[in-house]
Structure formats: C-alpha cells, structure tokens
Amino acid sequence: SVMLAQAELWGLRPEGYNPCRGIKKFKEEKRERFLSLLELKKLGEVLEGVQRKSPYIAHFFRLLILTGCRLGEIQTLKWDYVDLEASILRLPDSKTGKKTIYLGASAIAEIKRIPKVAGNPYVICGSIEGHHLADVQGRWEVVRKVAGIEDVRIHDLRHTFASRAVALGQGLPTIGKLLGHTQTQTTARYAHLAADHSIAAADLVSQS
C-alpha cells in the first residue's frame, strides 16, 4: 500500500487509485523477549567458547548485549566512530540518523579486547579482507541453540539491555537516551517493566 501510494506521488500511477485501499491490515503482534540473569550467564559461557574459535563473533554479540545497539550499528561500526576517552560511539548514520552511544565500563573493556586489523576500518572484522562480519543471523542461530534460548532473536538483546536498565532503577527518559530513541512513545513500551519494578519496590517498603 505504501509503495503504491508513493508511486502516485511520483506520477507513476493515477492519483486516488490504490488497489490496497479498504483492505484490512494484518494485525502485527509486537513480541518482546527479555533474557533472565540465568540465561545471560549461560549465553556468556557459550560466547567464551566461541571466543576461542571465532573471536569477532563473540565480540559482536557481547557488544550488542553491553550497549543495547541495533544489529547494524555494531556490525558496521568503524574504529573512526569509537572514542574511548569520551566513553562514546559517534555513529554518523543509524536508523534514527546521527547518533551517540554511551559506553559503560564493561563495553569499553570489551572494545579494548578487540584486535585491530590493518587495512580494515571495521571493529568487527569479517572473513573477507577489508569487510565487516557477515551472516550474523546464521551465526546467532548456532549460538542461541547451544545456549538453550532458541526463541531469542538478536533484537531481543537490545530489549534485554533496556529491561536491565529498568531493573536497576533507571527512568524511561534515561533509557530512551541510551537506546537512541527520538520519540518518547518508542521507549514507552518498557513502561510496564518500570511499573512492575516500582510495585516490587513498594511491596518491599510496605513489608519493612
């Protein structure tokens, strides 16, 4: 429908003649999966094993967990974007445009472990000279199967980062800034987690 509407704007189709008009859209169920601390521990153990054979794959998934970045933001991350002195990543272009990623101590330590390859501008190097890591989805399927979390998507690592921030008492505006959200309603999906955390805190206080 969007493509046909755009074709009208470009003058490629007659105006007001979108055959998709009136068709009921398929209701998309938003799915959010958060890893528990036990699952994160198991995933960490699996990545330690991966590290010995394929270090860049292990570094890739660890950085997703430690930064809350989107897949493409770490996959195409270049050393030029990394400023460890300021504890940030300066991404010139992302899904939401120019973006700053704030790095915690664990993320900084992980980046420092990654060896630079002469002639390759990417932090996460691939098997092809001068290129970044490819086929990350296929590699994730192997990792998650060994870790026993086969229902977890790569994007769920970003959700897990946000859920851990909520559990540690961070407010939604701070979480939105960490994730690089430009719209407050995007971060609002984690409001129920914040509410659950507040109820649990209230329960503890009332019992003390």
C-alpha positions as CSV (number, residue, x, y, z in Angstrom):
1,S,0.0,0.0,0.0
2,V,2.8,2.4,0.9
3,M,4.7,1.6,-2.3
4,L,1.6,2.2,-4.4
5,A,0.8,5.5,-2.7
6,Q,4.4,6.6,-3.3
7,A,4.1,5.6,-6.9
8,E,1.1,8.1,-7.1
9,L,3.2,10.8,-5.6
10,W,5.9,10.2,-8.2
11,G,3.3,10.2,-11.0
12,L,3.8,6.6,-11.9
13,R,0.2,5.6,-11.2
14,P,-3.1,7.5,-11.5
15,E,-4.0,9.5,-8.3
16,G,-6.6,8.0,-6.0
17,Y,-6.3,4.5,-7.4
18,N,-4.6,2.4,-4.7
19,P,-6.0,-1.1,-5.0
20,C,-4.9,-1.8,-1.4
21,R,-7.4,0.9,-0.1
22,G,-10.0,-0.6,2.1
23,I,-8.2,-3.9,2.7
24,K,-8.0,-4.7,6.4
25,K,-4.4,-4.7,7.5
26,F,-2.9,-7.8,9.2
27,K,-2.6,-7.1,12.9
28,E,1.1,-7.4,13.9
29,E,1.6,-8.7,17.4
30,K,4.6,-7.0,19.0
31,R,6.8,-9.5,20.6
32,E,9.3,-8.7,23.3
33,R,11.6,-11.3,24.9
34,F,13.9,-10.4,27.7
35,L,16.7,-12.7,28.9
36,S,16.9,-13.6,32.5
37,L,20.1,-13.3,34.5
38,L,20.5,-17.1,34.3
39,E,20.0,-17.0,30.5
40,L,22.6,-14.2,30.2
41,K,25.0,-16.2,32.3
42,K,24.6,-19.2,30.1
43,L,24.9,-17.1,26.9
44,G,28.1,-15.6,28.4
45,E,29.6,-19.1,28.9
46,V,28.7,-20.1,25.3
47,L,30.4,-16.9,24.0
48,E,33.5,-17.7,25.9
49,G,33.7,-21.0,24.0
50,V,33.0,-19.2,20.7
51,Q,35.8,-16.7,21.6
52,R,38.5,-19.4,21.2
53,K,37.5,-20.3,17.6
54,S,35.8,-17.1,16.3
55,P,36.7,-14.1,18.4
56,Y,34.9,-11.5,16.3
57,I,31.6,-13.3,16.6
58,A,31.9,-13.4,20.4
59,H,32.8,-9.7,20.5
60,F,29.9,-8.8,18.2
61,F,27.2,-10.4,20.4
62,R,28.8,-9.2,23.6
63,L,28.7,-5.6,22.3
64,L,25.1,-5.9,21.4
65,I,24.3,-7.0,25.0
66,L,26.5,-4.4,26.6
67,T,25.4,-1.4,24.5
68,G,21.8,-2.0,23.6
69,C,22.7,-1.1,20.0
70,R,20.9,-2.4,16.9
71,L,22.5,-5.2,14.9
72,G,23.6,-3.0,12.0
73,E,25.1,-0.4,14.3
74,I,27.6,-2.8,15.7
75,Q,28.0,-4.9,12.5
76,T,29.1,-1.7,10.5
77,L,30.9,0.0,13.4
78,K,34.2,1.6,12.3
79,W,37.1,2.4,14.5
80,D,36.7,6.1,13.4
81,Y,33.4,6.2,15.3
82,V,34.9,4.9,18.6
83,D,36.0,7.5,21.2
84,L,37.0,5.6,24.3
85,E,38.3,8.7,26.0
86,A,34.9,10.2,26.0
87,S,33.2,6.8,26.5
88,I,31.0,7.1,23.4
89,L,30.4,5.8,19.9
90,R,29.7,8.5,17.4
91,L,27.5,7.0,14.7
92,P,27.2,9.2,11.6
93,D,24.1,7.4,10.4
94,S,21.7,4.9,12.0
95,K,18.0,4.1,11.8
96,T,17.3,7.4,13.5
97,G,20.1,9.4,11.9
98,K,23.2,10.7,13.6
99,K,23.5,9.1,17.0
100,T,25.7,9.0,20.1
101,I,26.0,5.7,22.0
102,Y,27.2,6.0,25.7
103,L,29.6,3.2,26.8
104,G,29.8,1.7,30.2
105,A,33.0,0.3,31.7
106,S,32.2,-3.3,30.5
107,A,31.6,-2.2,26.9
108,I,34.8,-0.2,26.9
109,A,36.7,-3.2,28.3
110,E,35.2,-5.4,25.5
111,I,36.2,-2.9,22.8
112,K,39.7,-2.8,24.1
113,R,39.9,-6.6,23.8
114,I,39.2,-6.4,20.0
115,P,42.3,-6.5,17.8
116,K,42.5,-4.0,15.0
117,V,43.3,-5.4,11.6
118,A,45.5,-3.3,9.3
119,G,43.6,-2.1,6.3
120,N,40.2,-3.0,7.8
121,P,38.2,0.0,9.1
122,Y,35.6,-2.1,10.9
123,V,35.7,-3.0,14.6
124,I,34.0,-6.4,13.9
125,C,36.0,-7.9,11.0
126,G,34.7,-10.5,8.6
127,S,36.4,-13.2,6.7
128,I,36.7,-11.1,3.6
129,E,39.6,-8.7,3.7
130,G,38.5,-5.1,4.5
131,H,34.9,-6.1,5.2
132,H,32.8,-6.4,8.4
133,L,31.3,-9.6,9.7
134,A,28.5,-11.1,7.6
135,D,25.8,-13.7,8.1
136,V,25.2,-12.8,11.7
137,Q,21.7,-14.3,11.8
138,G,23.1,-17.7,10.8
139,R,25.8,-17.5,13.5
140,W,23.2,-16.4,16.1
141,E,21.1,-19.4,15.4
142,V,24.0,-21.6,16.3
143,V,24.9,-19.6,19.4
144,R,21.3,-19.5,20.7
145,K,20.8,-23.2,20.2
146,V,23.8,-24.1,22.2
147,A,22.8,-21.6,24.9
148,G,19.3,-23.1,25.0
149,I,17.5,-19.9,24.1
150,E,16.2,-20.8,20.6
151,D,13.3,-18.4,20.8
152,V,15.5,-15.3,21.3
153,R,16.1,-13.0,18.4
154,I,19.2,-10.8,18.0
155,H,16.9,-7.7,18.6
156,D,15.9,-9.2,21.9
157,L,19.4,-8.5,23.2
158,R,18.5,-4.8,22.8
159,H,15.3,-5.3,24.8
160,T,17.3,-7.1,27.4
161,F,19.6,-4.2,27.8
162,A,16.6,-1.9,28.3
163,S,15.0,-4.3,30.8
164,R,18.2,-4.5,32.9
165,A,18.3,-0.7,33.0
166,V,14.7,-0.7,34.3
167,A,15.6,-3.3,36.9
168,L,18.4,-1.1,38.1
169,G,16.1,1.8,38.6
170,Q,16.8,3.9,35.5
171,G,13.9,6.1,34.3
172,L,12.4,5.9,30.9
173,P,13.9,9.2,29.6
174,T,17.4,7.9,30.5
175,I,16.7,4.5,28.9
176,G,15.5,6.3,25.8
177,K,18.7,8.3,25.6
178,L,20.8,5.1,26.0
179,L,18.9,3.4,23.2
180,G,18.9,6.5,21.0
181,H,15.2,6.8,20.7
182,T,14.0,10.1,19.2
183,Q,10.3,9.5,20.2
184,T,9.2,9.1,23.8
185,Q,6.5,6.7,22.7
186,T,9.1,4.3,21.4
187,T,10.6,4.0,24.9
188,A,7.1,3.7,26.4
189,R,7.0,0.0,25.5
190,Y,9.1,-0.5,28.6
191,A,6.7,1.4,30.9
192,H,5.1,-1.9,32.2
193,L,8.6,-3.1,33.3
194,A,9.1,0.2,35.2
195,A,5.7,-0.2,36.8
196,D,6.5,-3.8,37.8
197,H,9.8,-2.6,39.3
198,S,8.0,0.2,41.3
199,I,5.3,-2.2,42.6
200,A,8.0,-4.6,43.8
201,A,9.9,-1.8,45.5
202,A,6.6,-0.6,47.1
203,D,6.0,-4.1,48.3
204,L,9.4,-4.3,49.9
205,V,9.0,-0.9,51.6
206,S,5.5,-1.8,53.0
207,Q,6.8,-5.1,54.5
208,S,9.8,-3.4,56.2
